[in-house]
Amino acid sequence: QDRLDFIFEAPTSIEKDPQRTIFRPLRPITMLPIFSFLSSAVKREYEIESKTIGQGKFAKVYKARHKASGNEVAIKVISKEKCKKDEDLKRLQEEIEIMKKVKHPHCIQFHEMFDSNSKLYIVMELVTGGELFDRIIAKEKYSEKDAAHCFIQILRAVDYLHSIGIVHRDIKPENVLYANMREDSPIKLADFGLGKIIDIHEHDKVKTMTTLCGTPSYLAPEVIMRKGYGMECDIWSTGVILYILLSGMPPFDQTSPPAVLFSHITKARYTFPEAFWGGVSAQAKDLIRCMMHVDPKKRYTPAQVFQHAWIKAYKEDELPTEQLGGDSGNVQERLQELQVASRRLKGAVNTFAALLRMSRPLSSFPDEVERKSILESVRSDPIRLEVLKESFDMLDRDHSGFIDLTNLTESLRALGIDRSEKQIKDMMDHFDVLKNGTISFDEYCMMMGPGHYNEHGYSKSMENELRSIFHAFDLQRTGSINGRELREILHRLGTDLSDSELDAMVSSADRNKDGVIDWDEFKHFMLSQVYASG
């Protein structure tokens, strides 16, 4: 019997009701107040490459060449079939309106759009220089002056967006891109999917936004508290980026339980440890305090940031040019560790949890009211949502946005888990809530559920499930998990790690720094943030 197979119980099949469906017909895309051309013109105007260069919940992004001019562009292809819900259509509508409105050298540019019965084609600027942190990691030398050069370009983009009444709401390093690979490449702010258009004339009077959205570590206090917030939330997020640019570390411990993480953010409990901040100017630290003030009314505006002494020192070429790092290694090394998201390990564990649950008897699916409640709970928790997306993507092996029978079969085969075709189909049925032959991300979230905690922080069933997964990861049966075992598990799930990424993954859970992850460390790591419902 395969090492990974022993944790799975024999699956039980469920009757499928072919008549059952709750899909609503797609609302006509003409509801979107946008100008577009017929999709038949796309191929006449552009030569589109077959390989995707990006992927989202509803869309794939392709590289293309404009036939007449020879210019290279990116084309975002949005599936209307996947974008059925009112809230999704509304968000898509707002994203397109924002993209059409934005015209700035430090923001991704919209060119034109094509429409068809089943798809939208958004043609936009192609950027090829990679993400912010990746470029910094590649630098041989990185100084406070270099950090300021990056930061000012991001700030110019934020200042422009606010001046035209747009709040980005998801400013994070992954959305800060370089236009090209040249050393002097400009920086571009991307992804307006969570952006919001507001009335700048009423902004100071009424804070109309209450949606908890964005990436947990970059959320402003007022966003977490959900008492109404405005464009000041973008300044906080930009301040978090500046903190990381200068130290290589996040201001808040990302391995803390969600309640602790959010408590630290809402109270602005961050410090400047000398080990990481040695050599960084006092002016830089002061600017961060001004941008990450817990009270949005006292938080600096972009105009005030531009007038700060640190920015003036940069413009007058007075900032330090020595390598940043302090006593704990250089910033590039720490950023590389930060890039290896602990969510990969959490994602892998949740993938095993999902396979376990698919293999177990299921008496009934949650009804429509329960499904809606579960989904709302998951969506309201950005940390849980992020980990589940990582887990879902490991099973969605062809990146189609859905897990089908082929995906599940290939995943089980890669893990060495022997199941018959009927058993695999039964496993699919356990998560196929809508009975359409595939598992969408929403269905996956419904069946994995939100994180639940008892008075000790987690449920007993959750711990039992984790222990089974720990034993599965312990391929050599040593009572601990080492780097080789993690590399093998992640490889089987379709993710290959470099040596430095692997070291960082082990280090993220290895509390006593002995080079392996024992059961107590594994449990602490997984339960330090939302893992799974019991």
FINU-178491 format. One record per atom (N, C-alpha, C): residue in one letter; x, y, z. Coordinates in steps of 0.1 Angstrom, whole numbers, plus 5000, padded with zeros to 4 digits. Layout:
BEGIN
AXYZ
...
//
This chain:
BEGIN
Q500949885000
Q500050005000
Q500950125000
D500550224992
D501350354991
D501450425004
R502550495006
R502750565019
R501650675021
L501150735010
L500250845012
L498750785012
D498650655009
D497250605007
D496650565020
F497450545030
F496850485043
F495950585050
I496050715047
I495250805055
I493850815049
F493550755038
F492250775032
F491350655034
E490150685039
E489150585041
E488450555028
A487850435027
A487050395015
A485950495013
P485850545001
P484750644998
P483350584997
T482350654999
T481050614998
T480350694987
S479650634978
S479050704966
S477750774971
I477350874963
I476150954966
I475350954953
E474050944955
E473150954943
E473251094937
K473351104924
K473351234918
K471951254912
D471451374914
D470251414908
D470451504896
P470351444884
P470651524871
P469751644869
Q468651644876
Q467651754874
Q468051874882
R468851854893
R469151954902
R470152064897
T469652184897
T470652294893
T470052424898
I470952504902
I470552644907
I471252754899
F471852714887
F472452814879
F471352904873
R471653034874
R470753134868
R471253164854
P470353204844
P470853234831
P471753364832
L472753364823
L473653474823
L472953604819
R473153704827
R472653834824
R473353894812
P472653954802
P473354004790
P474454104794
I475554094787
I476654174790
I476454324786
T475354344779
T475054484775
T474754574786
M474554504798
M474254584810
M475554674814
L476654634808
L477954704811
L477954834803
P478154944809
P478155074801
P479555094795
I479955014785
I481255024779
I481155024764
F482155074758
F482255074743
F483154954740
S482754874730
S483454754726
S483254734711
F484154644706
F484054594692
F483654444692
L483054394682
L482754254681
L483954174682
S483854054688
S485053964690
S485653914677
S484853914666
S485453864654
S486553954649
A486654074654
A487654164650
A488954144658
V488954064669
V490154034677
V491153974668
K490853864662
K491853784654
K492253864641
R491353954637
R491754034625
R492854134629
E492654184642
E493554294646
E494754244653
Y494654124660
Y495754074669
Y496053934666
E497353904667
E497853764667
E498053724681
I497253634686
I497253594700
I497953464702
E498953464712
E499653344715
E498853244723
S499053114722
S498253014728
S498553004743
K499753034748
K500153014761
K499653124770
T499053094782
T498553194791
T499753254798
I499653384801
I500753454810
I500153494823
G498853474825
G498253504838
G496853444839
Q496353434851
Q495053374853
Q494353424865
G493053444864
G492253494875
G491053404876
K490153444885
K488953364888
K488053354875
F487953454867
F487053454856
F487853474843
A489153494843
A489853534831
A491153464829
K491653464817
K493053424814
K493653544806
V494953554807
V495653664801
V496653604791
Y496653654779
Y497553614768
Y498353724763
K499553694758
K500353784751
K499953784736
A499853904730
A499453924716
A500254034709
R500154034696
R500854134688
R499854194679
H499854334679
H498954404670
H499454404656
K498754344647
K499254314634
K499654434626
A498954544627
A499254664619
A500554734624
S500654744637
S501754824643
S502954734647
G502654604650
G503654514655
G503854534670
N503054614677
N503254634691
N502654514699
E503354484710
E502954374718
E502054424729
V500954344732
V499954384742
V499654254750
A498854284760
A498254174768
A496754174766
I496154054764
I494754044762
I494153964773
K493254024781
K492553954792
K491253904786
V491053764786
V489853704781
V488953664793
I487853724794
I486953704805
I485753614801
S485553504808
S484453414805
S483153454811
K482153484803
K480853524808
K480253414815
E480553294811
E479953174817
E480253164832
K481553204835
K481953194849
K481553314857
C481153414850
C480853544857
C479353564857
K478653484865
K477153474865
K476453564875
K477153584886
K476453644898
K476453794896
D475353854902
D475254004902
D476454074907
E476954024918
E478154094924
E479354084916
D479453964909
D480653954900
D480554044888
L479354054882
L479154144871
L479354284874
K478854324886
K479054454891
K480554494893
R481254394898
R482754414900
R483454424887
L483054344878
L483654344864
L483354484858
Q482154524859
Q481754654853
Q482554764859
E482754764872
E483554874878
E485054864874
E485554744873
E486954724869
E487154784855
I486254754846
I486454804833
I486254954832
E485355014840
E485155154841
E486455224846
I487055164856
I488255214862
I489455214852
M489555094845
M490655084835
M490555184824
K489355204820
K489155304809
K489455444814
K489255474827
K489455604832
K490955634835
V491755534838
V493155544842
V494055574831
K494755684831
K495855714821
K496955774829
H497955694832
H499055744840
H500355654837
P501555704837
P502655624833
P503055524843
H502455534856
H502755424866
H501555334869
C500655334859
C499455244860
C499355164847
I498955044848
I498654964836
I497655024827
Q497855034814
Q496955114805
Q495955024798
F494755064797
F493755004789
F493855054775
H493654964764
H493755004750
H492355004744
E491754884744
E490354864738
E489754734742
M488454714738
M487754594743
M486954544731
F486854404731
F486054334721
F485054244729
D483854234723
D482754164730
D482254044721
S481853934728
S481153824721
S480053774730
N479353674725
N478353614733
N478853544745
S480053494745
S480553414756
S481753474763
K482453574756
K483653624762
K483853774760
L484553834769
L485053974767
L486553974765
Y487054054756
Y488454064754
Y488954204757
I489754214768
I490254344771
I491754354767
V492054454758
V493354464754
V494054574762
M495154544768
M495854634777
M497354634775
E498054724782
E499454724781
E500154594786
L501154554779
L501854434783
L503054474791
V503254424803
V504454444811
V505154314813
T506454324811
T507354204811
T508454204821
G508454304830
G509654314839
G509554234852
G508454174855
G508254094867
G507854174879
E507654104890
E507054174902
E508154244910
L507754334918
L508654424926
L509654354934
F509254254942
F510154184951
F511154104943
D510654034932
D511553954924
D512754034919
R512454164914
R513454244909
R514454284919
I513954314931
I514854354942
I515754244946
I515154124947
I515954004951
I517053974941
A516854014928
A517853984918
A519054094918
K518854204926
K519854304927
K521054254935
E522254284930
E523454254937
E523554344949
K523154474948
K523254564958
K521954644959
Y521454674971
Y520154734972
Y520154824984
S519954954982
S520155054992
S518855134996
E518955215006
E517755295010
E517355394998
K518355434991
K518055524979
K517355444969
D517655314966
D516955224957
D515555204962
A515355184975
A513955164980
A513155294978
A513655404980
A512955534977
A512555544963
H513455504954
H513155514939
H511955434936
C511855314941
C510655224939
C509455284945
F509555334958
F508455374965
F507755504959
I508555594954
I508055714949
I507155684937
Q507555594928
Q506755554917
Q505355494921
I505355414931
I504155364936
I503255474941
L503855564949
L503155674955
L502555764944
R503255784933
R502755874922
R501455804916
A501455674915
A500355604910
A499155624919
V499355604932
V498255614942
V497755754943
D498655854942
D498255994942
D497356024930
Y497755974919
Y496955994907
Y495555934908
L495555804912
L494255744914
L493255814923
H493755854934
H492955934944
H492456064938
S493356124930
S492956254924
S491756244914
I491556124908
I490456104899
I489356024906
G489356004919
G488355944926
G488355784926
I489555724925
I489655584925
I490455534937
V489855444944
V490555374955
V490955234951
H492155194951
H492655064946
H492154954955
R492454954968
R491954864978
R492754734978
D493754714969
D494454584970
D495954614966
I496454724972
I497854754970
I498754654978
K499554584970
K500454484976
K501554454966
P502654394970
P503854384961
P503554304948
E502554204949
E502254134937
E501554214926
N501054334930
N500354424921
N501254534917
V502554534920
V503554634916
V504454564906
L504454604894
L505154534883
L506154624876
Y507154574870
Y508054644862
Y507654634847
A507754744840
A507254754826
A508154664817
N509454654820
N510354574811
N511554524820
M512454464814
M513554404821
M514754504822
R514654624816
R515754714817
R515954764832
E517154804835
E517454844848
E516654974852
D516455054842
D515755184844
D514255174841
S513655054841
S512255024838
S511355104848
P510355164843
P509355224852
P508555114859
I507955154871
I507055064879
I505655094875
K504854984875
K503355004871
K502554934882
L501455004886
L500454954895
L499454884887
A499154754891
A498254674883
A497054624891
D496154554884
D494954484890
D493954584897
F492954624890
F491954714896
F490654634899
G490854504901
G489654414903
G488854454916
L489554504926
L488854544938
L488754694939
G489054764929
G489054914929
G487654964930
K487555084935
K486255154937
K486255294933
I485255334926
I485155474922
I484255544932
I484855654938
I484155734948
I483955874944
D483055944951
D482856094949
D483856164957
I484956224951
I485956284959
I485456414966
H484356474961
H483856594967
H483056554980
E482656434982
E481956394994
E482756305003
H483956274998
H484856185005
H485056215020
D485356345023
D485656375037
D484356375046
K483256375040
K481956375047
K481456235051
V481556145041
V480956015042
V481955905038
K482155815046
K482955695043
K482055585039
T481855565026
T480755475021
T481255325020
M482555305019
M483055165017
M483055085031
T482554965031
T482554885043
T483054745039
T483254705027
T483554575023
T484954535028
L485054425035
L486354375039
L487054305027
C487954365020
C488554305008
C490054355008
G490854275001
G492254305000
G493054185005
T494254205008
T495154105013
T495454125027
P495254025036
P495254045051
P496454125056
S497654105053
S498754175059
S498854315055
Y498154355044
Y498154495039
Y496954575042
L495954515049
L494754585052
L494954695063
A494254805060
A494254915070
A493354885082
P493654945094
P492754915105
P491354935103
E490955055096
E489555085094
E488854985085
V489654925076
V489054825067
V488654695075
I489554655084
I489254545093
I488054575102
M487954695107
M486854725117
M485554745110
R485554765097
R484354775088
R483354875094
K483854985097
K482955095102
K482855205091
G483255175080
G483355275069
G484755325067
Y485155325055
Y486555375052
Y486655445039
G487755515036
G487955585024
G489255555018
M489755655010
M490955635002
M492255625011
E492055665024
E493255655033
E493755515034
C492855415031
C493355275033
C494455245023
D494555305012
D495655285002
D496955335007
I496855445015
I498155505021
I498755405031
W497855345039
W498355245049
W499055135041
S498355075031
S498954965024
S500254995017
T500355125012
T501655165006
T502655185017
G502255225029
G503255225040
G503755095044
V502954995043
V503354855046
V504454815036
I504154845023
I505154815013
I506454885016
L506455005020
L507655085023
L508355015035
Y507654975045
Y508254905056
Y509054785051
I508454705042
I509054585037
I510254615028
L510054715020
L511154765011
L512454795018
L512254845030
L513454895038
L514054785047
S513254685051
S513654595061
S513654445056
G512854425045
G512754285040
G511854195049
M511154265058
M510254195068
M508954265068
P507854195070
P506554255072
P506454325086
P505654425087
P505454495100
P504754405111
F503954315106
F503154235115
F503454085112
D503454005123
D503753855122
D502653785114
Q502953745102
Q501953675094
Q501653535098
T502353485108
T502053345113
T501153355125
S500753475129
S499853495141
S498453445137
P497753405147
P496353375145
P495653495139
P494553475131
P493953595125
P493553695135
A492953655146
A492453755156
A493653835161
V494753775163
V495953845168
V496553935157
L496653885145
L497153965134
L496254095133
F494954075132
F494054195130
F494154285142
S494254225155
S494354315166
S495654395166
H496754345161
H497954415160
H497854525150
I497154495139
I496954595128
I496054715133
T494954675139
T494054785144
T494654865155
K495654815162
K496254895172
K497654955167
A497954925155
A499254965149
A500454925157
R500454795161
R501554745170
R502654695161
Y503454785156
Y504654745148
Y505854815154
T507054765152
T508254825157
T509254815146
F510454865150
F511554875140
F512854805147
P512854665147
P513854595154
P515254625148
E516254655156
E517554695152
E518254595143
A517954465145
A518554355137
A518154375122
F517054425120
F516554445106
F516654585101
W516654675110
W516554825107
W517854895109
G518954825112
G520254885114
G520654955101
G521055085102
G521455155091
G520455235083
V519155205086
V518055275080
V517855415087
S517655515079
S517555655085
S516355675093
A516455765103
A515355795112
A514255865104
Q514555935093
Q513555995085
Q512655895078
A513255775074
A512455675068
A511455615078
K511855585090
K511055535100
K509855635104
D510255765104
D509155865107
D508155865096
L508555855084
L507555855073
L506555735074
I507155615077
I506255495079
I505255525090
R505655585101
R504755615112
R503655705107
C503955805099
C502955895094
C502055825084
M502455735077
M501655655067
M500855545074
M501355495084
M500655385091
M500155425105
H499555545105
H498855595117
H497555525118
V497155475129
V495955405131
V494755485128
D494755615130
D493655705128
D493755755113
P492855725105
P492955765091
P492955915089
K492355985099
K492256135098
K493656195100
K494456125108
K495856175111
K496856115101
R496456025093
R497355955084
R497756055073
Y498956045068
Y499356145058
Y498656115045
T498456225037
T497856215024
T499056205014
P498856165002
P500056164992
P500756294991
A500056404992
A500656534991
A501656565003
Q501156515015
Q502056535027
Q503256445026
V503056325020
V504156225019
V505256285010
F504756344999
F505756414989
F506556524996
Q505956585006
Q506656695013
Q507456645025
H507456525027
H508256465039
H509756485037
A510456495048
A511956515047
A512656395040
W512156275042
W512756165035
W512756165020
I511556215015
I511356225000
I512256344995
K512356445003
K513156564999
K514656514999
A515056435009
A516456385009
A516756304997
Y515756224992
Y515956144980
Y516156234968
K515256334967
K515356424955
K516656504955
E517256524967
E518456604968
E519656504968
D519456374966
D520456274965
D521256264978
E520556264989
E521156265002
E520856135010
L520156035004
L519855915011
L521055815011
P521155725021
P522255635021
P522255545009
T523455505004
T523655414992
T524255284996
E524455265009
E525055135014
E523955025013
Q524454905013
Q523554785013
Q522654785025
L521354765023
L520354755034
L520454615040
G520254605053
G520154475059
G520154465074
G521054535080
G521154525094
G522054405098
D521854345110
D522754235115
D522154095111
S521054095104
S520353965102
S520353935087
G521453965080
G521453935065
G520854055057
N521054045044
N520554165036
N519054155033
V518554265028
V517154265025
V516754175014
Q517554155004
Q517254064993
Q517053924998
E517853875008
E517753745013
E516453725021
R516053825029
R514853825036
R513653835028
L513653915017
L512553915008
L512353785001
Q513453714998
Q513253584991
Q512553485000
E512853495013
E512153405023
E510753445023
L510453575023
L509053625024
L508253585012
Q508953575000
Q508253534988
Q507753394988
V508553314995
V508053174997
V506953175007
A505853195002
A504653215011
A504453085019
S504253105032
S503852985040
S502552935035
R501753015027
R500552965022
R500652845013
R501852825007
R502052704999
R502052585007
L502652585019
L502652465028
L501252455033
K500552565037
K499252555042
K498252505031
G498552555019
G497752505007
G497852355005
A499052305006
A499352165004
A498552075014
V498652125027
V497952055038
V496452055036
N495952175031
N494452175029
N494052095017
T494952075007
T494751984996
T494551845001
F495351805010
F495251665016
F493951655024
A493651765031
A492351765039
A491151755029
A491251815018
A490151805008
A489951665003
L491151605000
L491051464995
L490551375006
L490951395018
L490351315029
L488851325030
R488351455029
R486951475030
R486151415018
M486751425007
M486151364995
M485951214996
S486851155004
S486851005005
S485950955016
R485351045024
R484551005035
R483051005032
P482250925039
P480850925036
P480251065039
L479251095031
L478551225032
L477051205031
S476351235042
S474951205043
S474151305034
S474551435034
S473851525025
S474651655023
F474251725013
F474951855010
F474251965018
P474952075021
P474252185028
P473252235018
D472052285024
D471052335015
D471452475010
E470652535002
E470952664996
E471252775006
V470552775017
V470752885027
V472052855034
E472352735037
E473552695044
E474752725035
R474652695022
R475752715012
R476052865012
K475052945011
K475253095011
K475953145023
S475553085035
S476153125048
S477653085048
I477952965044
I479252915045
I480152995035
L479653025023
L480453105014
L480753245018
E479753305025
E479953435030
E480953435041
S480953335049
S481953325060
S483353315055
V483553225045
V484853205039
V485353335032
R484453405024
R484753525017
R485053635026
S484553635038
S484753745048
S486153735055
D486753615053
D488053595059
D489153585048
P489853695046
P490853695035
P491953595036
I492353565049
I493453465051
I492953325047
R491753285051
R491253155048
R491053145033
L490553255027
L490253255012
L491553235005
E492653295009
E493953295002
E494553145003
V494453085015
V494952945016
V494152845008
L492752865008
L491952775000
L492152784985
K492452914981
K492752934966
K494052854963
E495052864971
E496352794969
E496052644968
S495252594977
S494952454977
S494152414965
F493152494961
F492352464949
F493152454937
D494152554936
D494952554924
D495852434922
M496152364933
M497052244933
M496252134927
L494952134929
L494052024923
L493552064909
D493452194906
D493052244893
D494352244884
R494752124880
R496052104874
R496252164860
D495052184853
D495152244840
D494752394840
H494552454852
H494252594855
H493052634847
S492052554847
S490852584839
S489852664848
G490052674861
G489152744870
G488152644876
F488252514872
F487452414878
F488252284880
I487852204890
I488452074892
I487551964885
D488051894875
D487151794869
D487751654872
L487151554866
L487551414869
L488951384865
T489351444854
T490751424849
T491751484859
N491451614864
N492351674874
N492451594886
L491351544891
L491351464904
L492151334902
T491851264890
T492551144887
T494051164887
E494451274880
E495951304878
E496551334892
S495851404900
S496351444914
S496551314922
L495551234922
L495651104930
L496751014925
R496951004912
R497950924906
R499350984910
A499451114909
A500751184912
A501151154927
L500151154936
L500351124950
L500550974953
G500350894942
G500450744944
G499350684951
I498150754951
I496950694958
I496150624948
D495950494950
D495250404941
D493750404943
R493050454933
R491550454934
R491050414920
S489950344921
S489250304908
S488550424902
E488150414890
E487450524883
E486150554890
K485450444895
K484150474903
K484450544916
Q485550504923
Q485850564935
Q486250714933
I486950744923
I487350884920
I486050964917
K485150904909
K483950974906
K483051004918
D483050904927
D482350924940
D483051034948
M484351044948
M485051154955
M484651284949
M484551294936
M484151414929
M482651454934
D481851354934
D480451384938
D480351444952
H481251414961
H481151464974
H481451614975
F482051674965
F482251814965
F481551884954
D480851804945
D480151864933
D478751914938
V478752014945
V477552064952
V476452094942
L476752154931
L475752194921
L475452084910
K476151974912
K475851854903
K475951884888
N477051944885
N477351974870
N478651904865
G479151814873
G480251734868
G481651794871
T481751914877
T482951974880
T482852044894
I484052084899
I484052154912
I484552294910
S483752394912
S484252534911
S484852574924
F485552684924
F486152734936
F485152764947
D483952814943
D482852834953
D482452704959
E482252604951
E481852474957
E482952424966
Y484252434962
Y485352394971
Y485352464984
C485052594984
C484952674996
C483852625005
M482652594999
M481552555006
M481852425014
M482552325007
M482752205013
M483952205023
M484952295021
M486052305030
M485652395042
G484852495039
G484252575050
G485252675056
P484752755065
P485552855073
P486352785083
G487252855090
G488052805101
G487252805114
H487152705121
H486452695134
H487352675145
Y487152745157
Y488052725168
Y487152705181
N487752615190
N487052605203
N487852705212
E487552685225
E488252785235
E489752765235
H490252655230
H491752645229
H492252685215
G491452725207
G491852775194
G491552685182
Y491152565184
Y490852475173
Y490052365178
S489352295169
S488552175172
S489352055173
K488851955180
K489551825182
K489551755168
S488451755161
S488451685148
S489451745138
M489651885139
M490651945131
M492051895135
E492351875147
E493651825152
E493851685147
N492751595148
N492851465143
N493151455128
E492551545120
E492751545106
E494151595103
L494651695110
L496051735109
L497051625112
R496751555122
R497651445126
R497751345115
S496651305108
S496651215097
S497551265086
I497351395083
I498151465072
I499651465076
F499951495088
F501351505093
F501951365090
H501251255093
H501851125091
H502051095076
A501151145068
A501251135054
A502451205048
F502751325053
F503951405049
F505251345054
D505151265065
D506351205071
D506651075063
L507151095051
L507350975042
L508250875047
Q509250915055
Q510350825060
Q510050775074
R508850805079
R508350755092
R509450785103
T509850905103
T510850945114
T510251025125
G508951055124
G508251135134
G508451285132
S509051325121
S509151465117
S509251475102
I509051595097
I509051625083
I510251705079
N511051655070
N512251725066
N512051795052
G513051865047
G512951935035
G512751845023
R513451735023
R513351645011
R511851595010
E511251565021
E509851515021
E508951625016
L509151745021
L508251855016
L508451875001
R509751874997
R509951894982
R509251784974
E509251664979
E508551554972
E507051574971
I506451604983
I505051624984
I504651744974
L505351854975
L504951974967
L505151944952
H506151864949
H506451824935
H505251744930
R504751644938
R503651564934
R502351644932
L502251764939
L501151854938
L501351954927
G502451944919
G502652034908
G503452154911
T504152164923
T504952284926
T506352244929
D507252294921
D508752264923
D509352384931
L510152354941
L510752454949
L512252464947
S512852584947
S514352594947
S514852564961
D516152554962
D516752524975
D516452634985
S516552754981
S516252864990
S514752874994
E513852844985
E512452844988
E512152734998
L512752614995
L512552505004
L513052535018
D514252595019
D514752625033
D513852725040
A513252825032
A512352915038
A511052845043
M510552755035
M509352685039
M509552605052
V510652535053
V510952455065
V511052555077
S511852665074
S512052765085
S510752825090
S509752845081
S508552905085
S507752835096
A508052695097
A507352615107
A508252565117
D509552565114
D510552505123
D510952595135
R510152595146
R510252695156
R511652675164
N512052555166
N513352535174
N514552535165
K514352555152
K515452565142
K516452445142
D515852325143
D516652205142
D516652145128
G516052215118
G516052165105
G514952075100
V514052035110
V512851955106
V511652005114
I510451965109
I509252005115
I508651885123
D508551895136
D507951795144
D506451815145
W505751725151
W504251735152
W503751865159
D504351895170
D503952015177
D504152145168
E505352145161
E505552265152
E504652265141
F504352145135
F503352135124
F502052185128
K501552145140
K500252185145
K500152335148
H501252385154
H501252525157
H501252605144
F502052565134
F502152635121
F500752635114
M500052525114
M498852515107
M497652585114
L497752585127
L496652645135
L496952785139
S498052845135
S498352985138
S497553075129
Q497053015117
Q496153095109
Q495052995105
V493953045099
V492752965096
V493252845088
Y492952725093
Y493252605085
Y492052545079
A491152485086
A489952425080
A488952395091
S487652385086
S486652345096
S486752205099
G486452165112
G486552035116
G485451945112
//
